[in-house]
């Protein structure tokens, strides 16, 4: 009874975070589609009433979870884009460099998450993350492209529309790269194939933006090799 009372007295923000922590673990372990509200309630030791006080449905948990997973993305991007001392090309290069470094530092967790996201039971979770990433990323990339046009390093008619194409290209690149990372045994040289894919993506992006050749690097070979070590 004392444990139940302690649970009941938790602040709402702490309780919501606890529900999301358990939901993320269960979704990644067994899939969103295969996890029921009852599974969440049992894992948390909550009553149905206590659960529904914070979330009206499993879909609401999904939306809150994907919001939380992306919470640091927009502030980080905005801080970089708002730096008046950096050119558009410098901002791109720093964005890619910092992103690659962060991903390598969290490699094991990210590989587990990638594997879970490509489980058919997590299609809705993957779609929600992709759509929200696009909603955040496209306007931010649009700002970067507009700066590049103003500085004369990009040549394109409509930065906002081009940002949609850029996001779609990078999303497709990510899907193929995931195959190399999750199933390296299916390929003769997964690290080499990954590097070739990213070189081709860089060339396509530079041509899309009419940017100088070699000005928009995505990743270097050493970083690629680190993913497969």
TORZATI-490813 format. One record per residue: z, x, y of N, C-alpha, C in turn; residue in three letters. Coordinates in steps of 0.05 Angstrom, whole numbers, plus 5000, padded with zeros to 4 digits. Layout:
# TORZATI-490813
ZXYZXYZXYALA;...
END
This chain:
# TORZATI-490813
500050174976500050005000500050175025UNK;501550395024501650575048498950695052UNK;497450765030494750885033492850675046UNK;493050425037491450215048491950175077UNK;494650185085495350145113494250385129UNK;494350625118493350855133490350835137UNK;488950735117486150695120485550485141UNK;487050265141486550055160486950145188UNK;488850325192489550405219487750625230UNK;485750715215483950925225482350815249UNK;481850985269480150895291477350815281UNK;476050625295473450525286471350745283UNK;471350935303469451155302469851335277UNK;472351375270472951545247472151395221UNK;472751135220471950975197468950975193UNK;467450935215464550935213463451205203UNK;464551415214463751685205464351725175UNK;466551625166467251645138465251495120UNK;464551255129462551095114459851235113UNK;459051355136456551495137456551745120UNK;458851895119459052125102458652055073UNK;459951845064459651755036456851655030UNK;455751505050453051395046451051625044UNK;451251825060449352055059449552185032UNK;452052235022452352364996451152194974UNK;451651934974450551764953447551724954UNK;446551694978443651674981442151924971UNK;443252154977442052404969442352444939UNK;444552354928445052404899443452204881UNK;443451954889442251754871440051584884UNK;439551624909437351484923438351234938UNK;437051184960437850954977437550694961UNK;435150654948434650404934436550364911UNK;437650584899439450564876442350554884UNK;442950544909445650534919446150264931UNK;448150124921448749854931451149864951UNK;451549644965453849634983456449654966UNK;456449544942458749574925459349864918UNK;457250014913457550304908458950444931UNK;458150374956459350484979462250404982UNK;462750144977465550044979467350174959UNK;466350204934468050334914468550634920UNK;466450764930466851054937468851084959UNK;468950894977470650915001473450804995UNK;473650624975476150494970476850284991UNK;474650165002475049955023474649675011UNK;475549485025474949205019472149135030UNK;470948925020468348845032468648765061UNK;470848635067471248555095471448795114UNK;472849005105473049255121470349385125UNK;468749385103466049505105464349355125UNK;464249085122462448925139463448895167UNK;465948975172466948995199465449205215UNK;464549415201463249645214460149635211UNK;459149535189456249525184455549255171UNK;453649125182452948855172451248865147UNK;450149095140448549115116448149415108UNK;446949455085446249725077444049835096UNK;442249665105440149745124441349845150UNK;443549725159444949815183446150085179UNK;447150135155448150405148445950605150UNK;443650535138441350715138440450785167UNK;440350585184439550635212441450815226UNK;444050765222446150935235446051215224UNK;445551235198445451505185443151665196UNK;440751555197438451705207438851765237UNK;440051595252440651655280442451905281UNK;444451915264446352145264444952395255UNK;443152375235441752615225439952735247UNK;439052575266437252675286438652715313UNK;441252685313442752675339442452935355UNK;442253165342442053415357439253495365UNK;437253345355434453425359433653395388UNK;434053155400433153105427434553275448UNK;437253305447438553475467437653765466UNK;437253865442436254145439433554175451UNK;431753985445429053995456429053975486UNK;430653785496430753745525431753985540UNK;433754115529434854355542432754565544UNK;431054595524428954795525426754705544UNK;425954455543423754355560424454355589UNK;427054335595427954315623428454595636UNK;428054805620428455075631426155145649UNK;426655165676424455215695423355495694UNK;424755675680423955955679422056025657UNK;421355825640419655875617416955735619UNK;414855875611412155745611411955565586UNK;409855405585409455235562409255395536UNK;407755625537407455785513410155905505UNK;411755995524414356105517416155895505UNK;416055655516417655435505416855375476UNK;414255365470413355325443414455545424UNK;414155785433414956015416417956015411UNK;419455955431422355945427423255715410UNK;421855485413422455255397421955315367UNK;419655425361419055495333420955705322UNK;421555905338423356115329426156015323UNK;427255865341429955755337430055555314UNK;427955395312427855205290427755345263UNK;426055545261425755695236428455835228UNK;429755945248432256085243434455885233UNK;434655655246436555455238436055355210UNK;433555315203432855215177433555415155UNK;432955675160433655875141436655895137UNK;438255865158441155875156442255645139UNK;440755425138441555185123439655125100UNK;438555345089436455315069437255145045UNK;439555205033440355065008440654765013UNK;442054695035442454415042439854275047UNK;438054405061435454285068433754245044UNK;433754435025432254405000433254164984UNK;435954134983437053904970436253644983UNK;436253645010435453405025432453345021UNK;430853555021427953515016427453384989UNK;428853484969428553384942429353084941UNK;431553024954432452744955430452564970UNK;429352664991427552505007424952444992UNK;424252614973421752574958422252424932UNK;424752324929425352134907424251864916UNK;422851734898421651474905423751264914UNK;426251304905428451124912429251164941UNK;428351374954429051434982426651405001UNK;424651254993422351215010423051095037UNK;424850895036425650765061427150955079UNK;428851125067430351315083428451515096UNK;426451615080424551815090422851685112UNK;421951435108420351305129421851265155UNK;424451185152426051145176426451415191UNK;426951625177427151885191424551975204UNK;422351935190419752015201419151855226UNK;419551595225418951425249420751485272UNK;423251545267425051605289424451885300UNK;423752075283422952335292420552315310UNK;418552145302416152115319416851985346UNK;418651785346419351655371420751845390UNK;422252035379423552235396421652465403UNK;420152555383418652805386416052775403UNK;414652555400412152525414412452535444UNK;414352385456414652415486415452695494UNK;417052835478417853105485415453305483UNK;413853285461411553445459409553385481UNK;409453135489407653055511408353205537UNK;410953235542411853385566411053675564UNK;411253795541410554075537407554105541UNK;405953915530403053935533402253905562UNK;403553715576402853675605403453925621UNK;405554065615406154315629404054525623UNK;403154535597401054725590398454675604UNK;397754415608395354345622395654435651UNK;397954385663398454455691398254755695UNK;399054915675399055205677396355325669UNK;394555155658391955245651391655375624UNK;393855355607393655475580392755275559UNK;392855015565391854805548389654655562UNK;387754555547385554395559385254145543UNK;386353925554386153665541386353445561UNK;385053215555384853005574387452835576UNK;388852795554391052615553393352735537UNK;395352855550397552985535399052785518UNK;399452545527401052345512399652275486UNK;397052225487395552155462395252395444UNK;394852625456394552875440397152935425UNK;399452865437401952915425402252765399UNK;401052525397401052365372399452515351UNK;397152625358395552775338397053025329UNK;398353155348399853405342402053335322UNK;403553125327405753045309404752985282UNK;402452835280401352755254400453005239UNK;399253195252398353445239400753595228UNK;402853625244405253765235406753625212UNK;406653355213407853195192406353235165UNK;403653245167402053285142402553575132UNK;402753765150403354035142406054055128UNK;408053905138410753905126410653795098UNK;409153575094408953455068407853655047UNK;405753795054404553985036406454225031UNK;407654315052409554545050411854465031UNK;412754215032414854125015414154154985UNK;411554104979410654134951411054424942UNK;410354614959410654904951413654974948UNK;415354864965418154934964419654804941UNK;418954554935420454414913419354474886UNK;416754534884415454574858413854834857UNK;415255064863413755324864412455394837UNK;413555294815412455364789409755254784UNK;408855064801406254944798404055104811UNK;404855314826402855474841403055764834UNK;400755904834400656184827402256354847UNK;401956284873403256434894404256244916UNK;406456104911407355904930407956014958UNK;409056254959409556374986406956435001UNK;405056544986402456604999401056345007UNK;401156144990399855884996401255765021UNK;403855785023405255675046404455815071UNK;404256085070403456235094400656165102UNK;398856135082396056065088395955785101UNK;397555605091397655335102398555335131UNK;400555495137401655505164399655655183UNK;398255845173396255985189393955785196UNK;393155625176391055425181392055215201UNK;394555135198395754945217395855055245UNK;396555305248396655425274393855435287UNK;391855505271389155515282388255235290UNK;388955025274388154755281389554665307UNK;392154735310393554645334392454785359UNK;391855045356390755195379388055085387UNK;386455005368383854885374384154605386UNK;386054455375386554185386387354195416UNK;388954405423389854425450388154615467UNK;386054725455384454925469386255145480UNK;388155235464390055445472388955715463UNK;389855935476388956205468389556255438UNK;387756395425388156465397390756625393UNK;392356545374394856695369397156625387UNK;396856425405398856375425400956175416UNK;400456035393402255825384403255875356UNK;404656085351405556155324407455945313UNK;407355905287409155715274411455855259UNK;410756075245412756225230411456485222UNK;413156695216411956945207412356975176UNK;410957165165410957195136413657255124UNK;415257415138417957485128419657235125UNK;419457045144420956795143420056625120UNK;417456625115416356475092417456595066UNK;417356855063418356985039421256925034UNK;422856905056425756855053426256585040UNK;424456395043424756125031424456145001UNK;422956334991422456354962424056564947UNK;425756704962427456914950429856784936UNK;
END
